[in-house]
């Protein structure tokens, strides 16, 4: 099963999945969808609403046009059966409204300032439109920037809506959505590996060393996920990494070490593996004993 964002929702990728016998779940842009698909997504008919009213969903079996190259090299239009799943989320709706309000404010301010020819392509002022005729007088103008109210209204109508296309026609609608939402966990894992666990850049040159480097990073990621699970997923990987880095023993005397960093998070991590890190001063023997306890198999 291939699960991907709309950037990979292309004819070539769908054709490759079909030819390889793989299933796929791709997001589909509502704004860039065909008129028929967009109309269906925005139509209230057929939606099943949650009891809280914060979510609604519907689906249908349809066909998607893809273009594939034949043996002669020419591209041909073919249709493949797909299941289209549309849903509306209040959280997604409110987030879209907040983000749009910022862009609309910037667009209005930019129009008020005057000529926007150098900034017309910027997304931050995408609701500024150049109308080269002054409507009030009918006179031609080199630039007459106005706020595109029609575009704002069209975008607002799609706030909160999302669409997914999949080859899995028998799959439950909510399972399709859950599978797609799992993407953020994969993307977040890569961010953790590259950032908190230092997977990139790679300071190795031989293949065996590079493989070993990434193996260590994957094992560290597994340990990080287990720690997040043990603490109820309340903390990010960055928070756990920072907390563990702070638990450092400073040598006070020949056999005494001072551990002066302690937080609620370190207490939870210690409690998850059954050790006590509340003592500020530990001997080398006590430290070895704690490390031995950590390495014991957990029931």
C-alpha positions as CSV (number, residue, x, y, z in Angstrom):
1,X,0.0,0.0,0.0
2,X,1.4,3.4,-1.0
3,X,0.2,6.3,1.1
4,X,1.2,9.8,0.0
5,X,0.4,13.5,-0.1
6,X,-1.1,15.2,-3.1
7,X,2.3,15.9,-4.5
8,X,2.6,12.3,-5.5
9,X,-0.9,12.0,-6.9
10,X,0.2,11.9,-10.5
11,X,-0.7,9.7,-13.5
12,X,2.7,8.1,-13.5
13,X,2.5,7.1,-9.8
14,X,-1.0,5.8,-10.1
15,X,-0.1,3.8,-13.2
16,X,3.0,2.4,-11.5
17,X,0.9,1.3,-8.5
18,X,-1.7,-0.4,-10.7
19,X,1.0,-2.2,-12.8
20,X,2.9,-3.3,-9.7
21,X,-0.3,-4.6,-8.1
22,X,0.0,-2.2,-5.2
23,X,-2.9,-0.3,-3.6
24,X,-2.6,3.5,-3.0
25,X,-4.1,6.2,-0.9
26,X,-3.4,9.7,-2.2
27,X,-4.8,13.1,-1.0
28,X,-6.6,15.1,-3.7
29,X,-6.6,18.9,-3.8
30,X,-10.1,20.2,-3.7
31,X,-9.1,23.6,-5.1
32,X,-7.4,22.0,-8.1
33,X,-10.0,19.2,-8.6
34,X,-12.2,18.9,-11.6
35,X,-15.5,20.8,-11.5
36,X,-17.5,17.7,-10.9
37,X,-15.4,16.5,-8.0
38,X,-15.2,19.9,-6.4
39,X,-19.0,20.2,-6.7
40,X,-19.5,16.8,-5.1
41,X,-17.2,17.5,-2.2
42,X,-18.9,20.9,-1.4
43,X,-22.4,19.5,-1.7
44,X,-23.9,18.7,1.7
45,X,-25.8,15.8,0.4
46,X,-24.6,12.4,1.5
47,X,-22.4,13.5,4.4
48,X,-22.7,11.6,7.7
49,X,-22.0,13.9,10.6
50,X,-20.5,13.0,13.9
51,X,-22.5,13.4,17.1
52,X,-20.4,16.4,18.1
53,X,-20.8,18.1,14.7
54,X,-17.0,18.5,14.4
55,X,-16.6,16.0,11.6
56,X,-18.5,14.8,8.6
57,X,-17.7,12.2,5.9
58,X,-18.9,10.7,2.7
59,X,-17.6,8.6,-0.2
60,X,-18.4,7.3,-3.7
61,X,-17.0,5.0,-6.3
62,X,-15.8,6.9,-9.3
63,X,-13.2,6.9,-12.1
64,X,-10.0,8.9,-12.3
65,X,-8.4,9.8,-15.6
66,X,-4.7,9.2,-15.9
67,X,-2.3,9.6,-18.8
68,X,0.2,6.8,-19.5
69,X,2.8,6.4,-22.2
70,X,2.4,3.4,-24.5
71,X,5.1,1.3,-26.2
72,X,5.1,3.8,-29.0
73,X,5.9,6.6,-26.5
74,X,2.6,8.4,-27.0
75,X,0.6,9.4,-24.0
76,X,-2.9,8.0,-23.8
77,X,-5.8,8.8,-21.5
78,X,-7.2,5.9,-19.5
79,X,-9.6,5.7,-16.6
80,X,-9.0,3.7,-13.4
81,X,-11.7,2.9,-10.8
82,X,-11.2,4.7,-7.5
83,X,-12.9,5.4,-4.3
84,X,-13.2,9.1,-3.4
85,X,-13.5,10.0,0.3
86,X,-14.5,13.5,1.2
87,X,-14.6,14.9,4.8
88,X,-14.9,18.1,6.6
89,X,-13.2,18.8,9.9
90,X,-14.0,21.7,12.2
91,X,-10.4,21.9,13.4
92,X,-9.1,22.0,9.8
93,X,-11.8,24.6,9.0
94,X,-10.8,26.9,11.9
95,X,-7.1,26.6,11.1
96,X,-7.7,27.5,7.5
97,X,-9.8,30.5,8.5
98,X,-7.1,31.8,10.8
99,X,-4.3,31.4,8.2
100,X,-6.4,33.0,5.5
101,X,-7.2,36.0,7.7
102,X,-3.5,36.8,7.9
103,X,-3.1,36.6,4.1
104,X,-6.2,38.7,3.5
105,X,-4.9,41.3,6.0
106,X,-1.5,41.4,4.2
107,X,-3.2,41.7,0.8
108,X,-5.4,44.6,1.9
109,X,-2.4,46.4,3.4
110,X,-0.4,45.8,0.2
111,X,-3.2,47.2,-1.9
112,X,-3.5,50.3,0.3
113,X,0.3,50.9,-0.1
114,X,0.0,51.0,-3.9
115,X,1.8,49.3,-6.8
116,X,2.3,45.6,-6.1
117,X,3.9,44.5,-9.4
118,X,7.0,43.2,-7.7
119,X,5.1,41.2,-5.1
120,X,2.1,39.9,-7.1
121,X,3.4,36.4,-7.2
122,X,3.9,36.2,-3.4
123,X,1.5,34.0,-1.6
124,X,1.4,36.5,1.3
125,X,-0.5,38.9,-1.0
126,X,-2.2,36.4,-3.3
127,X,-5.6,38.1,-2.8
128,X,-4.3,41.3,-4.5
129,X,-5.5,41.5,-8.1
130,X,-4.4,43.8,-10.9
131,X,-7.3,45.4,-12.7
132,X,-5.9,47.7,-15.4
133,X,-9.2,49.6,-15.8
134,X,-10.6,51.9,-13.2
135,X,-14.2,50.8,-12.9
136,X,-15.5,54.2,-11.7
137,X,-14.2,56.1,-14.8
138,X,-13.5,53.3,-17.3
139,X,-10.1,54.8,-17.9
140,X,-7.1,52.6,-18.6
141,X,-4.4,52.4,-15.9
142,X,-0.9,50.9,-15.8
143,X,-1.8,49.1,-12.6
144,X,-5.0,49.2,-10.5
145,X,-4.6,46.8,-7.6
146,X,-7.7,45.7,-5.8
147,X,-8.6,43.0,-3.3
148,X,-10.0,39.9,-5.1
149,X,-13.1,39.4,-3.0
150,X,-14.4,36.7,-5.3
151,X,-11.3,34.6,-4.8
152,X,-11.5,35.0,-1.1
153,X,-15.1,33.8,-1.1
154,X,-14.3,30.9,-3.3
155,X,-11.4,29.8,-1.0
156,X,-13.6,30.3,2.1
157,X,-16.2,27.9,0.6
158,X,-13.6,25.1,0.7
159,X,-12.4,25.7,4.2
160,X,-12.3,22.5,6.2
161,X,-12.9,20.1,3.3
162,X,-10.4,17.4,2.3
163,X,-10.5,14.7,-0.3
164,X,-8.7,11.4,-0.7
165,X,-8.6,9.0,-3.6
166,X,-7.8,5.3,-3.2
167,X,-7.7,2.1,-5.1
168,X,-9.2,0.3,-2.1
169,X,-12.9,0.4,-2.9
170,X,-13.9,-1.9,-0.1
171,X,-11.9,-0.2,2.6
172,X,-13.9,1.6,5.3
173,X,-14.0,5.4,4.9
174,X,-12.6,6.1,8.3
175,X,-9.8,3.5,7.8
176,X,-8.8,5.3,4.6
177,X,-8.6,8.6,6.5
178,X,-6.7,7.0,9.4
179,X,-4.2,5.5,7.0
180,X,-3.6,8.9,5.3
181,X,-3.3,10.7,8.6
182,X,-0.6,8.2,9.6
183,X,1.7,10.1,7.1
184,X,2.4,12.9,9.7
185,X,3.9,10.3,12.0
186,X,6.3,9.1,9.2
187,X,7.2,12.7,8.3
188,X,7.7,13.6,12.0
189,X,9.9,10.6,12.5
190,X,12.2,11.8,9.7
191,X,12.3,15.3,11.3
192,X,13.3,13.7,14.6
193,X,16.0,11.6,13.1
194,X,17.5,14.5,11.1
195,X,17.2,17.0,14.0
196,X,17.1,15.5,17.5
197,X,19.0,12.3,16.7
198,X,21.6,13.8,14.3
199,X,21.0,11.5,11.3
200,X,22.0,14.3,8.9
201,X,24.6,15.4,7.9
202,X,26.4,12.0,7.6
203,X,30.1,12.2,8.5
204,X,30.8,8.8,7.0
205,X,32.1,7.8,3.6
206,X,32.1,4.0,3.4
207,X,28.8,2.1,2.8
208,X,29.2,-0.1,5.9
209,X,29.8,3.0,8.1
210,X,26.8,4.8,6.6
211,X,24.6,1.8,7.2
212,X,25.8,1.5,10.7
213,X,25.2,5.2,11.3
214,X,21.5,5.0,10.2
215,X,21.0,1.7,12.1
216,X,22.1,3.5,15.3
217,X,19.7,6.4,14.4
218,X,16.8,4.0,13.8
219,X,17.4,2.1,17.1
220,X,17.6,5.5,18.9
221,X,14.3,6.5,17.3
222,X,12.7,3.2,18.5
223,X,13.9,3.9,22.0
224,X,12.6,7.5,21.8
225,X,9.1,6.3,20.7
226,X,9.1,3.8,23.6
227,X,9.9,6.6,26.0
228,X,7.1,8.7,24.5
229,X,4.7,5.8,24.9
230,X,5.8,5.2,28.5
231,X,5.0,8.9,29.3
232,X,1.6,8.9,27.6
233,X,2.8,10.7,24.5
234,X,2.7,14.0,26.4
235,X,6.2,15.1,25.4
236,X,7.8,15.7,22.1
237,X,11.1,14.0,21.0
238,X,12.9,17.3,21.5
239,X,11.6,17.7,25.1
240,X,12.7,14.1,25.9
241,X,16.1,14.6,24.2
242,X,16.7,17.8,26.2
243,X,15.7,16.2,29.4
244,X,18.0,13.2,29.0
245,X,20.9,15.5,28.0
246,X,20.4,17.4,31.3
247,X,20.8,14.3,33.5
248,X,24.5,14.6,33.8
249,X,26.7,13.8,36.7
250,X,29.4,16.4,37.7
251,X,32.4,15.0,39.6
252,X,32.5,16.5,43.1
253,X,35.1,14.3,44.6
254,X,37.0,11.1,43.8
255,X,33.9,8.9,44.1
256,X,31.0,11.4,44.4
257,X,28.9,12.8,41.5
258,X,26.4,15.6,41.6
259,X,23.2,15.3,39.6
260,X,21.6,18.8,39.8
261,X,19.1,18.5,37.0
262,X,15.6,17.1,37.7
263,X,12.2,17.8,36.2
264,X,8.7,16.2,36.1
265,X,9.7,14.7,32.8
266,X,12.9,13.1,34.1
267,X,10.9,11.7,37.1
268,X,8.4,10.1,34.7
269,X,11.1,8.6,32.5
270,X,12.8,7.2,35.6
271,X,9.5,5.9,36.9
272,X,8.8,4.1,33.6
273,X,11.9,1.9,34.0
274,X,11.6,1.6,37.8
275,X,14.7,3.6,38.9
276,X,15.1,6.5,41.3
277,X,16.8,9.6,40.2
278,X,15.8,11.8,43.1
279,X,19.1,11.6,44.9
280,X,21.4,14.5,44.0
281,X,24.7,12.9,45.0
282,X,25.6,9.4,43.9
283,X,28.7,7.2,44.2
284,X,30.2,5.5,41.2
285,X,28.9,2.2,42.5
286,X,25.3,3.5,42.8
287,X,25.5,4.8,39.3
288,X,26.6,1.4,38.0
289,X,23.7,-0.2,40.0
290,X,21.2,2.2,38.3
291,X,22.6,1.4,34.9
292,X,22.3,-2.3,35.6
293,X,18.7,-1.9,36.7
294,X,17.9,-0.1,33.4
295,X,19.4,-3.0,31.4
296,X,17.3,-5.6,33.1
297,X,14.4,-7.1,31.0
298,X,11.1,-5.5,31.8
299,X,8.0,-7.7,32.4
